[in-house]
Amino acid sequence: MQNEIRPEIRKEIVLKAPLDKVWTAISDAGQFGQWFGVRFDGPFKVGEKLKGVIMPTTVNDEIAAMQKPYEGTPFEIVVGEITPQTRFSFYWHPYGVEKDYDYSREPMTLCTFALSEEAAGVRLVITESGFENIPLARRAQAFTANDGGWAAQTKLIEAYLAL
C-alpha cells in the first residue's frame, strides 16, 4: 500500500524586510538560532557537520513554551548549500527529539530555504524533502511534527525580522 505521507513539506511566506536582512537571518548560525530556537557550536559552512542544542526561541513566548520541554536536546545538521541571497540548505534527522534514540542509523531529510525578491518583499520558500526514506515506524510522526514546526517557523522568522 502506498504511504499516505507526502515526500515533501513546503511552506511559503512573503517577508517585509530587505533581502540582505532575510539572508542574514537564515544564513548566520547565531541569528538563525535566535528565531528558530537552537544554539549551534559554530558557523554554517558548506559540507560541515554542526552540533546544536534546542533552546527556546527568543521571539515568541508561546512557541518558546512549546520548545521548553526539549531544551538542551542535542541534534546535528550537515550544511548542504550556501548560495548568497538565494539559497541555504542543510540535512538533519526530522523530529529527532528522543534523547535515547540513535538517529545516526537513519537517512537525513533536506531542508532548503530559497529566497526571491518580489514587489511586496522577499518570498521565502522552505522545503523539507526525503521523508520517503525515513523508516516507516517514524515517518508519519516526523512528517506531521515537522509540517507543524515549519508553519510555526515561518511565523518566527517574520517576528524576528520585525524586531
HELIX and SHEET records of a PDB file:
HELIX    1   1 LEU A   19  SER A   27  1                                   9    
HELIX    2   2 ALA A   29  PHE A   36  1                                   8    
HELIX    3   3 ASP A   61  GLN A   67  1                                   7    
HELIX    4   4 LYS A   68  TYR A   70  5                                   3    
HELIX    5   5 TYR A  103  ARG A  105  5                                   3    
HELIX    6   6 PHE A  131  ASN A  133  5                                   3    
HELIX    7   7 LEU A  136  ALA A  162  1                                  27    
SHEET    1   A 7 GLU A   8  LEU A  15  0                                        
SHEET    2   A 7 GLY A 121  SER A 129 -1                                        
SHEET    3   A 7 THR A 109  GLU A 118 -1                                        
SHEET    4   A 7 ARG A  87  TRP A  92 -1                                        
SHEET    5   A 7 PRO A  74  THR A  83 -1                                        
SHEET    6   A 7 LYS A  49  ILE A  54 -1                                        
SHEET    7   A 7 VAL A  38  PHE A  40 -1                                        
END                                                                             
